[in-house]
């Protein structure tokens, strides 16, 4: 992932930010995946990661 970030041009970066995108979105998705994994490991295979992380202020 760092390769993709380091290969972006300043214009691409400003377009990314202007579109309302951010690293937070990627991080949020990764964290949701981790919550899903932990919930599954504890037997909550039907747990909704979005619901598990709903209390977070992203």
Secondary structure, 3 states (H helix, E strand, C coil): CHHHHHCCCHHHHHHHHHCCCCHHHHHHHHHHHHHHHHHHHCCCCCCCHHHHCCCCCC
